Amino acid sequence: MNDLFDRLRELLLDAGYTIDGVRERLGEVAATALSREETVPALRATRDGDPLGTLIRLWWLGVPVDAPEGLPVAELAAAGLVTSDGGRVVSTVHLQPWETGGYVVSDRKVRPGDPALRPDHVVGAGGASANLAQLVTRRPVERALDLGTGCGVQVLHLAGRAREIVATDVNPRALELARIGWALSGIRDVDAREGSLFEPVAGERFDLVVSNPPFVISPAGRFTYRESGFEADGFCRDLVRQAPRFLAPGGTCQLLANWLHVRGEDWRDRVGGWLTGTGCDGWVVQRDVQDPAEYVELWLRDAAEQGTARYRELYDGWLGWLESMDVTGIGFGWITLHDSGTLDPVVRVEELGQRVELPVGGYVDEVLGSIAAAHRLPGAELPGVRLALAEGVLEERVGPPGAEDPSRITLRQTRGLRRTARVGTVEAALAGVCDGDYPLGPLLAAIAELTGEDADDLLAKAPEAIRPLVAEGFFHISTG
Ligand SMILES: C[S@@+](CC[C@H](N)C(=O)[O-])C[C@H]1O[C@@H](n2cnc3c(N)ncnc32)[C@H](O)[C@@H]1O
């Protein structure tokens, strides 16, 4: 079978069926419309019957085509990827190039008016897949686990960074399609295993666990690709709570998650509570919150159920179920756990609404390091610590024209998470002089002299003022 996929890959590459090739062939307008799942402009752009246009129609747009020259139709039909009625060929799957250079194979995309999804529908790579991929650490690892691999897209990103990859899914059909995608991408030796949560890897340890899990919070587990059948947000909670048992020392677990906002409960306590007691350092980021109605609409649309006869009934039932739990919203975000081996773990839970530098995976280890370093920095040792201002931090001063002192000073990161912090004159002065050469004690003493403040007072306040700026990556502790 691998020989068939090697030949198919060659044919796809020769025809230019790549991310860039498709975009160029479709043109800006049709390609952008396709990224919004609107196919009409792409169908219009590919009417000529040229080889690349035909492959786009066959594999991406899902319409019948005249068999392209060289396509091994009989073999592909035997492998279950196409059906053919003599001259015309229709694909039974969605096969698209991916940003890593490989290919992703999934069930055909559902569009409004399509028949209802099968319960074991295998969803293709999309926005959430790309979000997780950009979040995952770029650090090379020995063993990686992709839990809930689906169409196998995370493996495409892990290949080359992990020496050994195990990919699991509860849906055997997902593993079947993922294997085809990996073969087409030239990725061999993925250890694919069927089973729920960590069941297939009992007793094993990984340096990296990634998961874009079935996080959708719904009253019934109707579709395996997005709903686990666990109660409410229980799947993500259990994944987080169990993950540390499967992490090797120094290992990291990164996942996307949804969580409930329940009346009378702070969401930070809810999700933070999933991580306490794991023994790992943790970082939870809420990127978005939707109200219950928006949430239900999003997922009914996702399964192309808008406009169907059952739409109102499903909407009503889902909303009523959320109401019965006093749900006021649903949070979307990232969770990262790091087995740092400490006896004093720290969990940071925060909201980040701003655009951040991508990929976060390029600096996520640094973010975790800053959070941990700030937490474990003994206040008494602070005067001896040398701090360095992080690269790309700018200072903004705002005040009435002509005023001697600004009414507001802000430090702004132009890199990484692009955080901002409102600071006082002392921290601003420190930002101006901290280059890692001098310990904080003498620097604060010099600043006290300049500003007329009491040096002991400044030193006493330093832990409270400086620690958050270290945790948020404005200052690094200099070890040089
Ligand atoms: C949102 S898809 C993620 C697919 C892919 N990893 C990605 O990043 O796009 C979630 C996957 O989790 C799988 N899944 C559902 N329930 C599961 C369970 N109990 N244990 C493991 N995987 C599960 C689904 O079959 C589906 O393939």
The ligand as an SDF file (V2000), in Angstrom:
LIG
                    3D

 27 29  0  0  0  0  0  0  0  0999 V2000
  -10.8270   17.7250   17.5250 C   0  0  0  0  0  0  0  0  0  0  0  0
  -10.3070   16.1720   16.9460 S   0  0  0  0  0  0  0  0  0  0  0  0
   -8.5680   16.4830   16.8290 C   0  0  0  0  0  0  0  0  0  0  0  0
   -7.9340   15.9450   15.5940 C   0  0  0  0  0  0  0  0  0  0  0  0
   -6.5040   16.3540   15.3670 C   0  0  0  0  0  0  0  0  0  0  0  0
   -5.6420   15.8730   16.4370 N   0  0  0  0  0  0  0  0  0  0  0  0
   -6.3330   17.8370   15.1640 C   0  0  0  0  0  0  0  0  0  0  0  0
   -5.5020   18.4340   15.8460 O   0  0  0  0  0  0  0  0  0  0  0  0
   -7.0100   18.3880   14.3230 O   0  0  0  0  0  0  0  0  0  0  0  0
  -10.4310   15.2120   18.4330 C   0  0  0  0  0  0  0  0  0  0  0  0
  -10.0840   13.7510   18.2650 C   0  0  0  0  0  0  0  0  0  0  0  0
  -10.2340   13.0930   19.5430 O   0  0  0  0  0  0  0  0  0  0  0  0
  -10.7770   11.8040   19.3160 C   0  0  0  0  0  0  0  0  0  0  0  0
  -11.4390   11.3200   20.5480 N   0  0  0  0  0  0  0  0  0  0  0  0
  -12.7350   11.4380   20.9090 C   0  0  0  0  0  0  0  0  0  0  0  0
  -12.9450   10.8460   22.0950 N   0  0  0  0  0  0  0  0  0  0  0  0
  -11.7420   10.3580   22.5090 C   0  0  0  0  0  0  0  0  0  0  0  0
  -11.3060    9.6480   23.6400 C   0  0  0  0  0  0  0  0  0  0  0  0
  -12.1460    9.3220   24.6190 N   0  0  0  0  0  0  0  0  0  0  0  0
  -10.0040    9.2970   23.7270 N   0  0  0  0  0  0  0  0  0  0  0  0
   -9.1340    9.6190   22.7340 C   0  0  0  0  0  0  0  0  0  0  0  0
   -9.4890   10.3040   21.6270 N   0  0  0  0  0  0  0  0  0  0  0  0
  -10.7670   10.6730   21.5140 C   0  0  0  0  0  0  0  0  0  0  0  0
  -11.7260   12.0000   18.1670 C   0  0  0  0  0  0  0  0  0  0  0  0
  -11.9830   10.7700   17.5120 O   0  0  0  0  0  0  0  0  0  0  0  0
  -10.9850   13.0140   17.3120 C   0  0  0  0  0  0  0  0  0  0  0  0
  -10.2200   12.3850   16.3330 O   0  0  0  0  0  0  0  0  0  0  0  0
  1  2  1  0
  2  3  1  0
  2 10  1  0
  3  4  1  0
  4  5  1  0
  5  6  1  0
  5  7  1  0
  7  8  2  0
  7  9  1  0
 10 11  1  0
 11 12  1  0
 11 26  1  0
 12 13  1  0
 13 14  1  0
 13 24  1  0
 14 15  1  0
 14 23  1  0
 15 16  2  0
 16 17  1  0
 17 18  1  0
 17 23  2  0
 18 19  1  0
 18 20  2  0
 20 21  1  0
 21 22  2  0
 22 23  1  0
 24 25  1  0
 24 26  1  0
 26 27  1  0
M  CHG  2   2   1   9  -1
M  END
$$$$
